[in-house]
Amino acid sequence: MPKQRDGSLVLIRGNATPDLAMGICREFGCEPGQVEVSRFPDGEIHVQSHEDLRGKDVFIIQSTCPPVNENLMELLILTDCVKRSSADRITAVIPYFGYARQDRRERGAHVPISAKLIANLIAAAGADRVLTMDLHAEQIQGFFDIPVDHLYGGPVFIDHFRKLEIPDLVVVSPDVGSIKMARAYSKALGARLATVDKRRISAEETEVGFVIGEVEGRNALISDDIIATGGSIAQASRILKDNGVKDIYIAATHPVLVGPAVEKLEASPIKGVFVTDTIPIAGKYLQNRVKVLSSAGLFADAIEQIHRSSTI
């Protein structure tokens, strides 16, 4: 049954995640708002609204996934268009928040804090609040001077893996930074918990050391927020195999899959890769081992609560 909505709620679909946006619209039993995004001959983005947005509660659904700068600029221009159309409130629904890994300066390095800059740009464009999922660094919520609703993709994966009923399951964190997510999964699934010791050598390269926890003879679920180059997860899967793990599954919210990620995962001993639709993976081939789980219901629930000013 479609969610209850009144005429003041408008869902606008950006070009970054059209399938997810349409899935959210289906949850509400409505069509996306009549906003057209086109390009001038020189590549500049042009946006025009073909409906009256005055006084409406508008949700703009647009991941800032690759091509990151293109999708980010589209989000900013969409937001400005809606703001100048006199919408009552604008929520930027950003399923995947790009630039999240540039969240701090390390050891006094002369680098920007790009995640903070992006937060400023989104607010300056006219967004009144942000809805996102599984930020790579949760403290980014504090970079915004507007409210941020942060969803967790865990319920999507936990529900799916409960149905699979994998025996002798151990949830593995691919590094210390992901241990909080892995602990939540292990508790919900009634599974053991382990972690892989990892040291980052550069932005593209990591070094995997050893496994902390009992994994021998068990089936492993590696949980993470992002698969970017695939190096960490591929290395973690090999060290798990070396430690006697049987089948290995991956649950990662955001399938960025850049560079040689697909090749690395295909060459690894992973049995199944489970991701959400926060980033389209069309054209990225992982044989028959990848399954995309819909996050549309999760986002639709949050949008409904925001629209009704209820607690998420």
Secondary structure, DSSP 8 states (H G I E B T S, - for coil): ------TTEEEEE-SSSHHHHHHHHHHHT-----EEEEE-TTS-EEEEE-S--TT-EEEEE----SSHHHHHHHHHHHHHHHHHTT-SEEEEEESS-TTTT-----TT-S---HHHHHHHHHHHHT-SEEEEE--SSGGGGGG-SS-EEEE-SHHHHHHHHHHHT-SSEEEEESSGGGHHHHHHHHHHHT-EEEEEEEEE-SSS-EEEEEEES--TTSEEEEEEEEESSSHHHHHHHHHHHHTT---EEEEEEEE---TTHHHHHHTS--SEEEEETTS--TT---TT-EEEE--HHHHHHHHHHHHTT---
